[in-house]
Every structure is written in structure tokens, then in C-alpha cells.
């Protein structure tokens, strides 16, 4: 998936990914890879061009933690 976007560096050399709303399909694919392979991941959402206070930690041990320094509204598609 990284090579489709011109990324030639290894995941060790370039561990971050920037996803825009136009990349929602690729983002879902990456998130599924994280879950399927038991990787750790940290999601840092942005709002209006600024990284928000929300942090989503996905652990290889099978848990997800959501942290925020201020109240946030979480919306889940389909619910």
C-alpha cells in the first residue's frame, strides 16, 4: 500500500502515515492490516489543520485506548 503512494522507505525508516478524507479506503485497509497483523498503532486525528487532543492507541495485545485532554464527540459510522 505504501508504494502505491510513492513511499519507498521501510516502515522502520518512515513509520508514519498521513491520511486525508480522500484516503478513507486506504486508511481502512491500513487499519485492517494493523489489526490483522497484531501491530501497535497510534492514531492522531486532526481537525481544521491542527492535531487534536484525541489519541487512539491500538495494542498488539488486543486492546484499544482512547485518550483526550478535552471532551470529544466520537461518531461511529453505521451506529
N, C-alpha and C positions, 0 to 999 in steps of 0.2 A: 504494500500500500504506500509506503513512504516513497518508493521510486516513482510511482505514478505522479507524485507532486515534485519531482526533481530532486529529492533528498538522496544523496549518495553516501552520507556519513552513517556510521554504525549507530545503533541506539545508545551505545556507551559514550560515543563522541557527541551526539546531539540528542539528549534524552527527552526533549520537549516537543510538543506538537501544538500548533495554533490552529484552531478550527473556527471558521466563521459560520453564520447561519446557512450559507450556501453549501457548506461541507457537512450537512447533517447526516447524509448517508455514510460518508467516510468516517465521521465521528462514531456513529453507531457500530460500524464494522470494527473500528479500533477498540471500542468499549467491549465488544464481544470477544475480541482477541485477548484483552486483559482478563476477562472473566474465565474464558475457556482455558487459558494457559496458567492460571493461578498467579498472575503477576500482581505486584503492588502498583498503585497509581494514585496520583493526587490531581483532582480537577480544580481549577482556579477560574471560575466563571467571571466574565466581565459585564459591566453594564455602563452604557454610554461612554465607552472607550476607557474605562477605568476598571482595574481588577477589583472585584467586590470583596467584602469581608467573608464571604462564604467559602469554605474549604470542604471538599468531599474526599475522604481518604478511603481507598479500596485496598483491602489487605489480601495477601495471598493465603491468609488463614481463614478466609471466608466471611469476613465482616466488613461492613461499611460504616464509617462515622461521618457525620455531618456537623461541622463547626461553623459558628458565625459570631462575630462580635456585636452584632446588632440584629434586631428582628428581621427575618426574611420570609417571604411567602414562597413556598415550594409548590410548583404546579407539575402534575404528572399527567402526561397525555393519556387519554382514554379513561381517566377516573373522574 
